[in-house]
Amino acid sequence: MRKILVLHGINHNMFGKRDPKQYGTVTLEEINRRILELSETLEVDVEFFQTNHEGEMCDRIHRAYEDMVDGIVINGGAWTHYSYGIRDALDILEVPIVEVHMSNVYARESFRHHSVFGEIVQGVVSGFGVDSYLLGLRAAVASME
């Protein structure tokens, strides 16, 4: 069975508590549960990883290369806008990568309008809350076919 790695970035462990106007009240556990439900329908295995430490994120991406995952869904949070280290780690992978954001980053502060991952990802889903993850998972699976 194909395997998708879902990467949750910095501060995502605080979903449900942090800025409900932008992110709603859904928790990271609920997001993962909804992704897992969809993954069963799409017949893919999903693994989740969240960290607040940039080096740990890079290490997990490196391990994804070694594990030969079939696709990545990543919400890098603030790292999306400045982490060339994570961008370069992702660029090592030869699988579809879909960037997702719960909020509409283009309706927010201008620094959020740029993604350093943008040039290497298959596409971006932004502004649909938890559905951004679900749409991102569907896009990753479709890109693998």
C-alpha positions as CSV (number, residue, x, y, z in Angstrom):
1,M,0.0,0.0,0.0
2,R,1.2,3.5,-0.8
3,K,2.4,5.6,2.2
4,I,1.9,9.3,2.8
5,L,3.7,11.3,5.4
6,V,1.8,14.2,6.9
7,L,4.1,16.8,8.4
8,H,2.8,19.3,10.9
9,G,5.0,22.2,11.7
10,I,5.8,24.6,14.4
11,N,3.0,25.5,16.9
12,H,0.6,23.0,15.3
13,N,0.4,21.1,18.6
14,M,-1.5,24.2,19.8
15,F,-4.4,23.9,17.2
16,G,-7.6,24.3,19.1
17,K,-6.1,26.9,21.4
18,R,-4.1,29.2,19.2
19,D,-5.9,32.0,17.3
20,P,-9.3,30.4,16.8
21,K,-10.2,33.2,14.3
22,Q,-7.6,31.9,11.9
23,Y,-7.5,28.2,12.7
24,G,-10.8,27.4,14.3
25,T,-11.1,25.2,17.4
26,V,-10.2,21.8,15.8
27,T,-7.3,20.1,17.6
28,L,-4.3,18.4,15.9
29,E,-5.7,15.1,17.1
30,E,-9.0,15.8,15.3
31,I,-7.2,16.8,12.2
32,N,-5.2,13.6,12.2
33,R,-8.4,11.6,12.9
34,R,-10.1,13.1,9.8
35,I,-7.1,12.5,7.6
36,L,-6.9,8.9,8.8
37,E,-10.6,8.4,8.0
38,L,-10.0,9.7,4.4
39,S,-6.8,7.7,4.0
40,E,-8.9,4.5,4.5
41,T,-11.2,5.5,1.7
42,L,-8.2,6.4,-0.5
43,E,-6.5,3.1,0.4
44,V,-3.2,4.7,1.5
45,D,-1.3,4.4,4.8
46,V,-0.7,7.7,6.6
47,E,1.9,8.5,9.1
48,F,1.9,11.8,11.1
49,F,4.8,13.8,12.5
50,Q,4.7,17.1,14.4
51,T,7.6,19.1,15.9
52,N,8.4,22.6,17.0
53,H,12.1,22.0,16.2
54,E,13.4,22.7,12.7
55,G,16.2,20.2,12.8
56,E,13.9,17.4,13.9
57,M,11.6,18.2,10.9
58,C,14.6,18.0,8.6
59,D,15.6,14.7,10.2
60,R,12.1,13.3,9.7
61,I,12.1,14.4,6.0
62,H,15.5,12.7,5.5
63,R,14.1,9.5,7.1
64,A,11.1,9.8,4.6
65,Y,13.6,9.5,1.8
66,E,15.2,6.4,3.4
67,D,11.7,4.9,4.1
68,M,10.7,5.6,0.4
69,V,7.4,7.2,1.2
70,D,5.1,7.8,-1.8
71,G,4.0,11.3,-1.0
72,I,4.2,14.2,1.5
73,V,1.5,16.6,2.8
74,I,3.2,19.4,4.7
75,N,1.9,22.3,6.7
76,G,5.1,23.9,7.7
77,G,3.4,26.8,9.5
78,A,5.7,29.8,9.8
79,W,8.7,27.7,8.5
80,T,6.9,27.9,5.1
81,H,8.0,31.5,4.8
82,Y,11.7,31.3,5.7
83,S,13.1,27.8,6.3
84,Y,15.5,27.1,3.5
85,G,16.7,24.1,5.6
86,I,13.3,22.4,5.4
87,R,12.9,23.4,1.8
88,D,16.3,21.8,0.9
89,A,15.4,18.7,2.8
90,L,12.1,18.4,0.9
91,D,13.9,19.0,-2.4
92,I,15.8,15.7,-1.8
93,L,12.6,13.8,-2.1
94,E,11.4,12.5,-5.5
95,V,7.7,12.2,-4.6
96,P,4.7,14.5,-4.8
97,I,4.7,17.1,-2.1
98,V,1.6,19.1,-1.3
99,E,1.7,22.2,0.9
100,V,-1.3,23.0,3.0
101,H,-2.5,25.8,5.2
102,M,-5.6,26.0,7.4
103,S,-5.9,29.8,6.9
104,N,-5.9,31.8,3.7
105,V,-2.3,33.0,3.9
106,Y,-3.0,35.6,1.2
107,A,-5.6,37.3,3.4
108,R,-3.1,37.7,6.2
109,E,0.2,39.5,6.8
110,S,2.3,40.1,3.8
111,F,5.2,38.0,5.0
112,R,2.8,35.0,4.8
113,H,2.3,35.5,1.1
114,H,5.6,33.9,0.1
115,S,6.5,30.2,0.4
116,V,10.1,29.1,0.2
117,F,8.6,25.6,-0.6
118,G,6.5,26.9,-3.5
119,E,9.0,26.1,-6.2
120,I,9.4,22.5,-5.3
121,V,5.9,21.4,-4.2
122,Q,3.3,19.9,-6.5
123,G,0.7,22.5,-5.3
124,V,-0.7,24.4,-2.4
125,V,-4.1,24.2,-0.7
126,S,-4.9,27.2,1.6
127,G,-7.8,28.6,3.5
128,F,-10.2,25.7,4.0
129,G,-9.5,24.8,7.6
130,V,-9.1,21.1,8.3
131,D,-10.4,20.5,4.7
132,S,-7.1,21.9,3.4
133,Y,-5.5,18.8,4.8
134,L,-8.1,16.5,3.2
135,L,-7.8,18.2,-0.2
136,G,-4.1,18.1,0.1
137,L,-4.2,14.3,0.8
138,R,-6.4,13.8,-2.2
139,A,-4.1,15.9,-4.3
140,A,-1.0,13.9,-3.2
141,V,-2.7,10.6,-3.9
142,A,-3.9,11.8,-7.4
143,S,-0.3,13.0,-8.1
144,M,1.1,9.5,-7.4
145,E,-1.1,7.9,-10.0
